[in-house]
Amino acid sequence: MESICVVFQHIGYKRHPSIKNKLIIDENVKGIVEKIFDMYINRHGSVEIVNYLNSNKYLSPTGYRKTSLVQDENKINYNWNEVTLCNMLKNEVYIGNTVQNKKSIVSYKVHKIRTVEKENQIRVNNTHEAIINKDTFEKVQFILEKRGTNTKLKYDYLLRGLLYCYHCKRKLQIVLKKNSKRNAKSHPYIICSDHKKRGCYPLSINYEKFEKHIIYVVKKICQIYADKKIFYSIYEKCQNKTLDIRKGFKKKLSQIDKAILEINNNLDKMYMDKLQGIILEEDYMRLSQKFIFDRTNFIKQKEELEHKLVETQNETESNNQTMELDEVIENFLKLEQIDKIYLYRLINKIEIDKDKNVYIYFNFSKLNSINENLDEFIKIEELISEKSLKIS
């Protein structure tokens, strides 16, 4: 195997004393790396983690390299920051991989550098001992992807990254708002920022109340799925409804095909009448244009119906997907405190409209089928329609 050049030393590792370009774990700071990943996966935001490190007098990676001190009670510089922290959370070095060619020089004259796409980077797995296991690392990447690029949020709210505006389809923000009363505690609210610029609608929902409602509904849906007898009655009803819709589409398609065939036959007959002098050229042109116009409309309707037929085609889930769903729900229902990873695996997104109706979209079609028929089985005041939940 070719040797891998280590450009700089990552906190948590040090160079091997005798093997060139080999990394070994630095036991002095291994615990810091583990602490950072553990805090992040347990819903602590990057700002909160940085504040923890700095308030406990931990030196930044640069400070540790220069002073060899892990903590310093008299520390006045070498503070941690969000950029350093997020770079660590994304770094595959902590699962034992070495990645090169992350950056490339676009222009030597102006020192312009660009980030190389992930698939074009040079990656060698298992070049050294890992500090973080791959399962934890993948969960962290999943959270990072859902949360987006904002690293300035002090608290990593449970639903952050899942909330979208129903109208403009952009991610919704969670911001702290103070009560008008003096010294009143600030509370988080869900808003659609810059809605005026985009011509969207204003939104302001108390996040804490909203989260409780969403968790309540998600748990109810999971409980229904776990009770197979109830689940299959709902799922069968949903499938039957879909079959009825598809049957209607097919019937309409058959009617359109007959209409197109009749138009083609009429055009052929008219053409023969024109050749035999039965109808005049002007009459043929006038009538044929009308038939062609009608045929064009029928063809357009047919294409739209065929597209809808594909959309409503019964979704089939493999055994692996069903097993994954069973496992996720089983673990989810056991939790006393909701785990963000399980929630992300269950929910694709949550949309909120201007009237505060909420639309939950799951990653599994079986859960969506329950969601669409939920109000027929559970009497909840907040459920106002088949797919919406109103939060006041």
C-alpha positions in Angstrom: 0.0 0.0 0.0 1.2 3.5 -0.9 2.1 5.7 2.1 -0.4 8.4 2.9 1.0 11.9 3.6 -0.4 13.5 6.7 -0.5 17.3 6.1 -1.2 18.3 9.7 -1.9 16.7 13.0 -5.5 16.3 14.1 -6.4 16.8 17.7 -6.9 13.3 19.2 -4.0 11.9 17.2 -0.2 12.2 17.1 2.5 10.9 14.8 3.8 7.5 15.3 7.3 7.6 16.8 8.9 5.3 14.3 6.5 4.7 11.4 6.4 7.6 8.9 3.0 9.1 8.1 1.3 6.9 10.7 -1.2 8.3 13.2 -1.7 6.9 16.7 -4.3 8.0 19.3 -3.2 10.8 21.6 -4.6 9.6 24.9 -4.3 13.1 26.5 -7.0 14.5 24.3 -8.9 11.5 23.1 -11.6 12.2 25.7 -12.2 15.7 24.3 -13.0 14.2 20.8 -15.4 11.6 22.3 -17.0 14.3 24.5 -17.7 16.6 21.4 -19.3 13.8 19.4 -21.3 12.6 22.4 -22.6 16.1 23.2 -23.5 16.8 19.5 -25.4 13.5 19.1 -27.3 14.3 22.3 -28.9 17.5 20.9 -26.3 20.1 22.1 -25.7 22.8 19.5 -22.2 23.8 18.3 -22.3 27.1 20.3 -23.2 25.2 23.4 -20.4 22.7 23.0 -17.9 25.5 22.2 -19.0 27.4 25.4 -18.6 24.2 27.4 -15.0 23.7 26.1 -14.0 27.3 26.7 -15.7 27.7 30.1 -13.8 24.5 31.2 -10.5 26.0 30.1 -9.8 23.5 27.3 -7.3 24.8 24.8 -8.2 24.8 21.1 -6.3 22.3 18.8 -3.8 25.1 17.9 -3.3 25.9 21.6 -2.7 22.2 22.4 -0.2 21.8 19.6 1.8 24.9 20.7 1.7 24.4 24.5 1.0 20.7 25.0 -1.6 21.7 27.6 -5.0 20.2 27.5 -6.5 22.6 30.0 -5.1 25.8 31.4 -6.8 27.7 34.3 -5.0 30.9 33.2 -6.0 30.6 29.6 -6.6 33.9 27.9 -6.5 32.8 24.2 -6.6 29.7 22.1 -10.4 29.6 22.3 -12.5 27.0 20.5 -14.9 28.2 17.7 -17.8 26.8 15.7 -15.8 26.4 12.5 -13.1 24.2 14.1 -15.8 22.2 15.9 -17.9 21.5 12.8 -14.8 20.6 10.8 -14.0 18.0 13.4 -17.5 16.6 13.3 -17.2 16.1 9.5 -13.7 14.7 9.6 -13.3 11.0 8.7 -10.0 10.8 10.4 -11.9 10.0 13.6 -13.2 6.8 12.1 -9.8 5.7 11.0 -9.9 7.0 7.4 -7.4 9.2 5.6 -8.8 11.7 3.0 -6.7 13.7 0.7 -7.3 16.1 -2.2 -10.0 18.0 -0.4 -8.9 21.3 -1.8 -7.4 22.2 -5.2 -5.7 25.4 -6.4 -7.7 27.2 -9.1 -5.2 30.0 -9.6 -1.6 30.4 -8.2 -1.6 34.1 -9.0 -4.6 35.0 -6.8 -4.2 32.0 -4.5 -7.8 30.9 -5.3 -8.7 27.5 -3.8 -11.8 25.5 -4.3 -13.3 22.5 -2.5 -13.0 19.2 -4.4 -16.3 17.2 -4.7 -16.4 14.3 -2.2 -16.5 11.6 -5.0 -13.2 13.1 -6.4 -11.3 13.1 -3.1 -8.7 10.4 -2.4 -10.0 8.2 0.4 -8.1 5.3 2.1 -10.1 3.4 4.8 -8.7 2.0 8.0 -5.2 3.6 7.9 -5.2 4.1 11.7 -7.1 3.3 14.9 -10.5 5.0 15.2 -11.6 7.1 18.1 -15.3 7.3 17.1 -17.2 4.3 15.9 -18.8 4.4 12.4 -22.3 4.2 13.6 -21.9 7.3 15.8 -20.1 9.2 13.0 -22.9 8.4 10.5 -25.5 9.6 12.9 -23.6 12.9 13.4 -23.4 13.3 9.6 -27.1 12.7 9.3 -27.8 15.4 11.9 -25.4 17.8 10.2 -27.1 17.3 6.8 -30.6 17.9 8.3 -29.6 20.9 10.3 -28.0 22.7 7.4 -25.1 25.0 7.4 -26.1 27.3 10.3 -23.7 26.7 13.2 -24.7 29.6 15.3 -27.7 28.2 17.1 -27.1 27.8 20.8 -29.5 24.9 21.3 -30.1 22.2 18.7 -33.9 21.8 18.8 -35.3 18.4 18.2 -37.3 19.4 15.1 -34.6 21.6 13.6 -33.9 20.7 10.0 -37.4 19.0 9.5 -39.5 22.2 9.4 -40.5 23.7 6.0 -42.9 26.4 4.8 -45.8 24.9 2.9 -45.9 27.8 0.5 -42.3 28.8 -0.4 -40.8 25.3 0.5 -37.9 26.9 2.4 -36.7 25.7 5.8 -38.3 27.4 8.7 -36.2 29.0 11.4 -36.4 28.7 15.2 -35.7 32.0 17.0 -35.9 33.2 20.6 -38.5 35.8 21.3 -38.7 37.8 24.5 -42.0 38.5 26.2 -43.0 42.1 26.5 -42.9 41.8 30.3 -39.7 43.0 31.9 -37.2 40.2 32.8 -39.5 37.6 31.1 -37.9 34.4 29.9 -37.3 34.1 26.1 -39.2 31.3 24.3 -38.4 29.7 20.9 -40.7 30.4 18.0 -41.0 29.0 14.5 -40.9 31.7 11.8 -40.5 31.9 8.0 -37.7 34.5 7.8 -37.6 37.1 5.1 -41.2 36.1 4.1 -41.9 39.6 2.8 -39.0 39.5 0.3 -40.2 36.3 -1.1 -43.9 37.2 -1.1 -44.6 34.5 1.4 -46.9 34.5 4.5 -45.9 35.5 8.1 -45.6 32.7 10.6 -45.1 32.6 14.4 -45.7 29.4 16.3 -44.5 28.6 19.9 -41.9 25.9 19.3 -42.2 24.2 22.7 -46.0 23.6 22.3 -45.5 22.6 18.6 -42.9 20.0 19.5 -45.1 18.4 22.1 -48.0 18.1 19.6 -45.8 16.6 16.9 -44.2 14.0 19.2 -47.7 13.1 20.4 -49.0 12.5 16.9 -45.8 10.6 15.8 -46.0 8.3 18.8 -49.7 7.6 18.1 -48.9 6.7 14.5 -46.0 4.4 15.6 -48.3 2.8 18.2 -50.9 2.1 15.5 -48.2 0.5 13.2 -47.0 -1.6 16.2 -50.5 -2.9 16.6 -50.6 -4.9 13.4 -54.3 -5.6 13.6 -55.2 -1.9 13.5 -52.4 -1.1 11.1 -53.5 -3.6 8.4 -57.1 -2.4 8.6 -55.9 1.2 7.9 -53.4 0.1 5.3 -55.9 -2.1 3.4 -58.4 0.8 3.4 -55.7 3.1 2.0 -54.8 0.6 -0.7 -58.4 0.1 -1.7 -58.8 3.9 -2.0 -55.8 4.0 -4.2 -57.1 1.1 -6.3 -60.4 2.9 -6.8 -58.6 6.0 -8.0 -56.4 4.0 -10.4 -59.5 2.2 -11.8 -61.1 5.6 -12.5 -57.9 6.8 -14.3 -57.8 3.6 -16.4 -61.5 4.0 -17.4 -60.9 7.6 -18.5 -57.8 6.5 -20.5 -59.9 3.9 -22.3 -62.5 6.6 -23.2 -59.8 8.9 -24.5 -58.2 6.2 -26.6 -61.6 5.5 -28.2 -62.1 9.2 -28.9 -58.6 9.5 -30.5 -59.3 6.4 -32.6 -62.7 7.9 -33.8 -61.0 11.2 -34.7 -58.3 9.3 -36.8 -61.0 7.3 -38.6 -62.9 10.5 -39.4 -59.8 12.1 -40.7 -59.1 9.1 -42.9 -62.7 9.1 -44.2 -62.6 12.8 -44.9 -59.4 12.6 -46.8 -60.8 9.9 -49.1 -64.0 12.0 -49.6 -61.7 14.9 -50.6 -59.8 12.8 -53.1 -63.1 11.6 -54.6 -64.5 15.1 -54.8 -67.3 14.5 -52.3 -66.2 17.5 -50.1 -64.4 20.6 -51.1 -60.8 21.3 -50.2 -61.8 24.3 -48.1 -64.3 22.2 -46.1 -61.7 19.5 -45.6 -59.1 21.9 -44.3 -61.7 23.5 -41.9 -63.0 20.2 -40.5 -59.6 18.5 -40.3 -58.1 21.4 -38.3 -61.0 21.1 -35.8 -60.4 17.3 -35.5 -56.6 17.8 -35.1 -57.2 20.4 -32.4 -59.5 18.0 -30.5 -57.0 15.2 -30.9 -54.2 17.3 -29.5 -56.3 18.1 -26.4 -57.1 14.4 -25.9 -53.4 13.4 -26.2 -52.5 16.0 -23.6 -55.2 14.7 -21.2 -53.9 11.2 -21.8 -50.4 12.1 -20.9 -51.6 13.8 -17.7 -53.6 10.7 -16.7 -50.8 8.4 -17.4 -48.5 10.5 -15.2 -51.1 10.4 -12.4 -51.4 6.6 -12.9 -47.7 6.3 -12.3 -47.8 8.5 -9.2 -50.6 6.4 -7.6 -48.9 3.1 -8.5 -48.8 0.9 -5.4 -45.5 1.4 -3.6 -43.9 -1.8 -2.6 -41.4 -2.0 0.2 -38.7 -4.7 0.3 -38.3 -7.0 3.3 -35.3 -5.0 4.4 -37.2 -1.7 4.4 -40.0 -3.4 6.4 -37.5 -4.8 8.9 -35.8 -1.4 9.2 -39.2 0.3 9.9 -40.0 -2.4 12.5 -36.7 -1.9 14.2 -36.9 1.9 14.2 -40.4 2.0 15.6 -39.6 -0.7 18.2 -36.7 1.3 19.5 -38.5 4.6 19.2 -41.4 3.5 21.4 -39.0 2.2 24.0 -37.4 5.7 24.4 -38.3 7.8 27.4 -36.7 10.8 25.8 -37.0 11.2 22.0 -33.8 10.4 20.1 -33.2 12.8 17.2 -31.7 10.1 15.0 -34.8 7.9 15.2 -37.0 10.9 14.5 -35.0 11.8 11.4 -35.2 8.2 10.2 -39.0 8.3 10.6 -39.8 11.8 9.3 -38.8 13.2 6.0 -40.2 16.7 6.6 -42.9 18.7 8.3 -44.6 21.5 6.4 -46.6 24.4 8.0 -49.0 26.6 6.1 -50.2 30.2 6.8 -53.2 28.9 8.8 -50.9 26.8 11.0 -52.0 23.5 9.4 -49.2 21.0 9.7 -48.4 18.2 7.1 -46.1 15.4 8.3 -44.3 13.4 5.6 -42.7 10.1 6.7 -39.9 8.3 5.1 -42.0 5.1 4.9 -45.1 4.8 2.8 -46.8 2.6 5.4 -46.6 5.4 8.0 -47.9 7.9 5.4 -50.9 5.6 4.9 -51.7 5.8 8.6 -51.1 9.5 8.7 -53.5 10.1 5.8 -56.3 8.2 7.7 -55.3 9.1 11.3 -58.4 11.2 12.1 -60.7 8.2 11.3 -59.2 6.2 14.2 -58.0 8.7 16.8 -60.1 11.5 18.4 -57.7 14.4 18.8 -58.8 18.0 18.9 -55.7 19.2 17.0 -56.4 17.0 14.0 -58.6 19.0 11.7 -58.3 17.1 8.4 -56.9 13.9 7.0 -53.3 15.2 6.7 -53.2 18.3 8.9 -52.8 19.3 12.5 -53.7 22.7 13.7 -51.4 24.3 16.3 -52.7 27.5 18.0 
